[in-house]
Amino acid sequence: MHDSLYFSEQHLAVRDMVRSFAQQEVAPVAARFDESQEFPWENVKKMGELGLLGIPWSEELGGAGLDTISFMIAIEELARVCASHSITISAHTTLGTSPIVNFGNDAQKRRYVPLLASGAVLGGFGLTEPNAGSDAGGTQTTAVKKGSHYVLNGSKRFITHAGVGEIFVVTAVTDPSKGTKGISSFIVTKETCDLEAARAVGIGHDASLVPMPGFTSGRKEDKLGWRASDTRELIFEDVEVPAENLLGIEGNGFVNFMRTLDSGRIGIGALSLGIAQGAFDLALRYATTRKQFGQPIFEFQGLQFQLSDLATELEAARHLVYHAAWLAQAGRPYGKEAAMAKLFASELAMRATIKAIQVHGGYGYTKDYPVERMMRDAKIGEIGEGTSEIQRIVIARHLLKELGAA
């Protein structure tokens, strides 16, 4: 990233700060956490202290008071080194916190956002279910109103921070007769499953949050990539949620979550861009130092062409991602651009990481080099927050709408 119409001096300062943290604190431990699948509590605490868990939120809500572009820069810079650390700030901020900031009332914002923005506790977002993945309208978790509370039953699948987190925004059906217009969203709280680690490091648990009986997390998923990121099921068994924890108005859960996913897509675009850039940087460096047939392998035109193509696509992805972020920041429509950024950058991340392994030859296939981990981390970008197929559907719908408006 260099000076361009998207980046101010402040943006470059954010980039340098996050890059230095990523290189000094994250790069040395990334392979170890990938191997052990442990949640990197110590580094999450440091990210909180640097303000990285509340970048786009106002200072009065405990955030860093920066903008959307700064947030995307932080996601990209962390992902260049470790996607698990990057998704931690991305999911926590976009999915866990933004619905409360965007759709919550003043009391809800004051109660929950400072805890999340400061990184005192982690947040998450419960949308996906065992039978409702790409078809989020197929939600089966129910919320039945009983006096001054709702009773939630059901489960959510593949939820980032489901175990380690304490504050969640989740969808449930409040009126089965209304289809997607019968889905509402709620703020729910539980205790972190990692209480000992949270207490030891001094973040991740807040005693003022009352855990809701019957709200628990399931077993940890054993994943191909993002292995230091906590992914589990969320389970609701007759969970009594106070009526004041309804987020927004009843029946608006689905439409609000779709808006949340739009912005989440820019985040996954930035994360995928970071993985692709990190893999490219390693491949380029390796190609200029690895010698075969008496010369660096970069001297071979076949390799030069491949790396030149990747460099061009990286530039294209960077423009797509930061253009979408700029639109979002300016309060302009960005749904199509977010889908394009996410689609292009996530598919590029796969191509770039596979190519980086090829450039490294046999070494690239070993765990001695980070490129194999980057390839495993890249794949979920084509699946999470809307698969590549869903992005293409979203883009096509925008194209039809624009045709009708022309």
N, C-alpha and C positions, 0 to 999 in steps of 0.2 A: 504494500500500500504506500502510495506517495501522495504528494499534494495534488488535489483535484478539486472539482467544484463541490464535492460532498464534505470535505474535511477542513475543519478550522484548526488553528493552533491548539485549542483545547482538546480536540479529537486526537491530535498527534501526541499530546501529552498523556492522554489516557492510554493510547496504544503503547507508548514507551513504558509506562508504569506496568501494564498488564504483561507485556512481553518480557520484561525483566523478572517479574514474579514467576511467570511460566517457566522461564529458563532456569532460574535459580532454585525454585521450590518444587515445581511440578515435574520437570523433565527427569531429575534424578530418581524419582520414586514411581513414575508412571508404570513401568514394566512390573514392578513388585506388586502394586495394587491390582493391576490387571490379572496377575497370576493368582493372588490370594482372594480376589473379589471382595476385599475389605472396603468399607466406606472410608474415604480419607478425611476423618474428622479434624485432624490437626490443620490440614490445608484449608478445609472449609472454614475453620475458625479464622485463619489468616485472611481468607477471601472476604469474610464478613468484616474484619477489621479494616480492610482496604476499601470497604464500601461496595464491593462487587456483588453483594446479594440484594442491593436496593438501588442500582444505578439510576433507573429512570424516574424514581419516585421523589416527591418533594421533600425538602429537608424537614418541614414541619411534620411529615409522616415518618420521619426517621430514615429517609433515603438520602442518596448522594446529590439529588437535584440536577442530574445531568439529562441528556436527551437520548432519543431512540438510537441515533447513530453511534453514540458512545457505547451503548449497551451492545450493539451488534459487533463493534470493534473488539470489545472484551470477549465475547463469545468466540469470535474468529481467532483471536490471539491464543486463547487457552486451547482451542481445538487443534491448533498447529502442533501442539505438544501432547495433549491428552484429551480425547473426546469425553471421557467420563467426568473430568473436572468441569469441562465446558457445559455439558448437559445439566450438571448440578445447578449452575447459575441460570441457565436458560429456562429449564422447567420450573425451578423455584420462583423465578421472577414473572415469566410470561403466564405460565399455567397456574401456579399456586397463588400468586399475589395480584396479578392484573385484574381478574374478575372482581375482586373485592374493591380495588381502586376504581374500576370503571362502572360497576353496577351496584356497589354497596351504598348504604346510607351513611351519614356522618358518624353515627355511633359505631357501626361495624368497622368503618375505616380506622377510627381512633383506637378501637379495641385490638384489632388484629394486624393492621399494616405495619405499625412500628416494630412489632415482634419479628415480622417477616423481613422487613426492609433492612433491619440491623443485622440480620442473620442470627438473632437469638434463638429462633426455632426455624425449622424447615417446613416448607409448604408443598402441596401437590394438588392434583386436579383429577377427579374421578369421572371419566366419561366412558372409556372402552369397557365392554363387558364380555363375558365368555361368548355370548351370542350376538353382540352388537359391536362390530369392529368398524369397518368402513361404513356400515349402515348404522350410524349413531342414533338415527331415529328409532331404531329397534330396541331402545332401552327397556329393560325389564325390572330394574330396581324400582320399588314403589315407596311412596311417601303418603301415609294416610293421616289426615288431620284429626286429632282427638283433643278437643278443648284448646289448651294453650300450647300444645306442641304437635309435632308430626312424628309418626312412627315409621322409621325406614327399615326396609328389608330388601336384601339382594347382595350383589357383589360386583366389584370392578376389577378388571384384569390388566396386567402389564402397566401398573401405575408407578411412575418415578417418585421415589421418596416414600412409598407406601409404608415401609417399616420405620425409617428414621424420622419421618416427619410427624408434626403434631397438629397442623392446621390444614384442612382440605376443603376444596370446593367440589361438590359432587352433584350429579344430576339424578333425578328420580321422577317417576311418573306420578303426578298428582291427580290427573284426570284422564283415565284410559280411553275415554270416548273421543278425545280431541286430537289424537295422533301426536305429531311433534309439538303442537300447541298445548298439549297437556303435560309437557315436561317442565319441571321447575328445578332451580338449583339452591343448594343449601351450604352453609358453612358448618363443618363438623370438626370436632377435636378429639384427639386421643393422645395417649402417652407414647413417646418414642419407644421402639422396641429395643433400643440400644442405650438404655438408661445409664448403665455403668460407664460406657465410653463417653456419653454426653456429659455426665457429671465430671468425669476425669478431665475433659478438655474445657469444660465451662460454657458450652453452648449446646443447643439442640433440645433443651428441656426448659419449660417455664411453669413453675408451680401455680401460677395464677390461672392457667388454662385448666378448666375442669374436663377430665376425660369423660366421654359419653359411654356408659355401660352398653356392651353388645357391639361396639365399633372396634374392630381388630384388624390386624394385617396377617396375611397368610405366609407361606414359605417363600423364601427368596428364589427368584428365577435364576437358573444357571444359564447364562447367555453366551452367545458367540462373541459379542463385543460389548462395549460400554460396561465392562465387567466390574468396575469400581463404582458404578452408579447403582443405587438401591432400587430394584424393581420387584414388586410383589402384587398380590391380590389385596384388595380392601374388602372386608366382610361386614355386613350390617345384619344383625339379628335383633329385631325389635328395639332398634336404637331410638330413644326419645330425644328429638331435636326441638329445642324451644322455637316457637313460632317466629321470634325476632331474629332467628338465624336463617330465615328464608332470604335468599339473595335476589334483590330486584323483586319483580312482582310475579305472582303465581302464573305459570304458563309461558314465562319468558326464558326459561332455562336453555332451551334448544337454540334459539336465535342468538342469545348472548354467548353461548359456547362456540357457535360457528364464528362469531366475530373474534373470539379469543384465539381460535385456531388460525384465522387469517394472520394475526400478528405472530403467532407461534411459528408459522411457516417461514417467516423472514428469519427467525432465530435458527431454525434447522438449516435454512439456506446458508446463513453465516457460519454455522458449525461445520457444515459439509465443505464450504469454501476453505475453512481453516484446515480441515483434514487434507484436502486436495493440495493446498499450498504447502503444508508441512511435508507431505510425501514428495512433492515436486522438488522442494529445496534439498531434501536428502538425496534424491536421485541425481540432481544436477551436481551436487558436491561430489557424490560417489563417482559419477561419470568422468569428472575432471581429475580424479586422483587414481582410479583403478586403471592399471596398465595391462593391456593384452597386445600381442603381436608388436611389442616394442613401442607402443604409444598409448596415451590415455584413451579410453574407449569413447570419450566425447568426440575424438577426431573422426570417428566413422560417421559418414553422412546419414546413414540409416537412423542412427541414434539422434543426431542433431535434428533431423526432421521431426521425429517423434516428440522430442522435448520442446521444439518450437511450436508444434501444434498444441501441446498441453499449456504452454505459456500463454498462447493466444486465447485458449478456452478459459483459462484462469482469469484473464483480464475481462472477458465477457461475463463470467460468473460474478466477478466483483462489481461490475456495473449493474447487473441485474439485482443483486442483493442490496447494494447501497441506494439504488434508485427506489426500490420498494420501501426501504427504511426512510428515505427522504420524503416520499409521499405520505407515509404513515405519520411522520413527525409533523408534516405541514397540514395534517387534518384532511388530506384529500383521499379519494377512493383508491384502494391499493390491492383489492382482492385478487385481481388477475395478475398483477405484477408480483405479488407474494407467491402465488402458485407457480409462476414461471421461474422465479428465483429459486424456489425450493426444488422444483423438478430438475432444472438444469444443473444446479450446484450439487445435488445429491447424486445424480447420475455421473457427473464429472468426478466426484470423489471416488466412485468405484473404478472408473477408467484410470484415474491418476494413481491410485494405490496399487492397482494390478500392474500398471506400467512400471511403477517404482520398484516393485518386487522383481520384475523382469530385468530391469537395469542392474539390480544388485546380484542377479544370477542366483547361484546356490545359497549365497549368504542371505539373500532376501527371504528365503524360505525358512530361515532359522529365527529363534527368538533372541539371538544376539543383536539383531537390528530391529528398529521400531516399525519398519514398513509392513510387516505381517500383521501387527496389532492394528495399524492404521487401516488396513484393508478390512479387518473384522469389524472395526468401529464404523467404517463407512457404510456398511450394508444397511443398517437400520435407518439411515437417512432416506432410503427409498421406500420405507415402510411406515415409520412413525409419523404422527400428525398428518395423516392422509397419505396413502400410498401414491406411487408415481401414476398409477391408473386413475386414482381419484383427482390428482392434480390436472391430468389431461381433460377429465370431465369438467372440472371447474373452469379451466381455460376456455373450453369449447362453449360452455354456457355463457361466459362473458362475451365471446365472439358473436354468438347469436343475438345477445341483447344489444350489442353495439350495432349489428346489422339492422336490427329493428328500429334503432334510434336514428340511423343515418338518413 
